[in-house]
Amino acid sequence: MRLTHVHLWSDGFDFSLEWFTDKRDQQIGVGISPGENQYETPYLYVNPYPFDEKMLKQQLFIGQWHTSGWNGIKVEWKELQNKTIQEISDNIYDLFLIAQRNYE
């Protein structure tokens, strides 16, 4: 498995990194968006790709499943903003572990 450097996506001005499994075309993107046309407020996303709809059965402790335009976990930043840096980091890692179940 491998990680990319942090990307700055010019279309939404969001930052992300991609984690790749050892299998072809399997990855998880983890990023933060400041918001954009269809989403007015900042959010965190964790996107397993390719996405298996069985993932929608996985219960989330924060955020919700997003399936319109892109598939993955979307957490509104207001759900995170009052947490400590350690709590936010732990939440992101735990969401990443949930996304990894996409490949089981």
C-alpha positions as CSV (number, residue, x, y, z in Angstrom):
1,M,0.0,0.0,0.0
2,R,1.1,3.6,-0.6
3,L,0.1,7.2,0.0
4,T,0.3,10.2,-2.2
5,H,1.5,13.6,-1.3
6,V,-1.2,16.0,-0.3
7,H,-3.1,17.3,-3.3
8,L,-4.6,20.7,-3.8
9,W,-7.6,20.3,-6.2
10,S,-8.1,23.5,-8.1
11,D,-11.8,22.9,-9.0
12,G,-13.0,22.9,-5.4
13,F,-9.8,24.1,-3.7
14,D,-9.9,21.1,-1.4
15,F,-6.9,19.3,0.0
16,S,-6.7,15.5,0.0
17,L,-4.4,12.5,0.0
18,E,-5.0,9.2,-1.6
19,W,-4.2,5.8,0.0
20,F,-3.8,2.9,-2.5
21,T,-4.2,-0.8,-1.7
22,D,-1.9,-3.3,-3.4
23,K,-4.7,-4.2,-5.8
24,R,-5.2,-2.3,-9.0
25,D,-7.5,0.8,-8.9
26,Q,-8.4,0.5,-5.2
27,Q,-8.0,3.7,-3.2
28,I,-9.4,5.8,-0.5
29,G,-9.3,9.6,-0.7
30,V,-9.3,11.6,2.5
31,G,-9.8,15.3,2.2
32,I,-11.2,18.6,3.4
33,S,-13.3,20.9,1.3
34,P,-14.0,24.5,2.1
35,G,-17.4,24.1,0.4
36,E,-18.4,24.7,-3.1
37,N,-21.4,25.5,-5.3
38,Q,-23.6,22.7,-4.1
39,Y,-22.1,22.6,-0.5
40,E,-22.0,26.0,1.2
41,T,-20.1,24.9,4.3
42,P,-16.7,23.1,4.8
43,Y,-16.6,19.3,5.1
44,L,-14.3,16.3,5.5
45,Y,-14.6,13.4,3.1
46,V,-13.4,9.8,3.1
47,N,-14.0,8.1,-0.3
48,P,-13.3,4.5,-1.0
49,Y,-13.0,3.8,-4.8
50,P,-14.4,1.8,-6.5
51,F,-17.3,2.1,-4.1
52,D,-19.3,-1.0,-3.2
53,E,-22.9,-0.2,-2.2
54,K,-22.6,-2.7,0.7
55,M,-20.8,0.1,2.5
56,L,-24.1,1.9,3.0
57,K,-24.9,-0.8,5.6
58,Q,-21.9,0.3,7.7
59,Q,-23.1,2.5,10.6
60,L,-21.2,5.7,11.0
61,F,-20.5,7.3,14.4
62,I,-20.2,10.8,12.7
63,G,-21.2,12.2,9.4
64,Q,-23.3,10.4,6.8
65,W,-23.0,8.4,3.6
66,H,-22.9,10.6,0.5
67,T,-24.0,9.1,-2.8
68,S,-25.0,12.0,-5.0
69,G,-22.2,12.9,-7.5
70,W,-19.5,11.1,-5.5
71,N,-19.6,8.2,-3.0
72,G,-18.2,8.2,0.4
73,I,-18.4,9.6,3.9
74,K,-19.2,13.3,4.3
75,V,-18.7,15.0,7.7
76,E,-19.8,18.6,8.0
77,W,-17.0,20.6,9.6
78,K,-19.4,21.9,12.3
79,E,-19.5,18.3,13.6
80,L,-15.7,18.4,14.2
81,Q,-14.9,22.1,14.9
82,N,-15.4,21.9,18.7
83,K,-13.3,18.7,19.1
84,T,-9.6,18.6,20.1
85,I,-7.0,18.0,17.4
86,Q,-6.5,14.5,18.8
87,E,-10.2,13.8,18.7
88,I,-10.5,15.0,15.1
89,S,-7.4,12.9,14.1
90,D,-8.9,9.9,15.8
91,N,-12.2,10.4,14.1
92,I,-10.6,10.7,10.6
93,Y,-8.6,7.5,11.3
94,D,-11.7,5.6,12.5
95,L,-13.6,6.7,9.3
96,F,-10.6,5.6,7.2
97,L,-10.9,2.1,8.9
98,I,-14.6,2.0,8.1
99,A,-13.8,2.9,4.4
100,Q,-11.2,0.1,4.3
101,R,-14.1,-2.4,4.8
102,N,-15.0,-1.6,1.2
103,Y,-12.3,-4.0,0.1
104,E,-13.2,-7.0,2.4
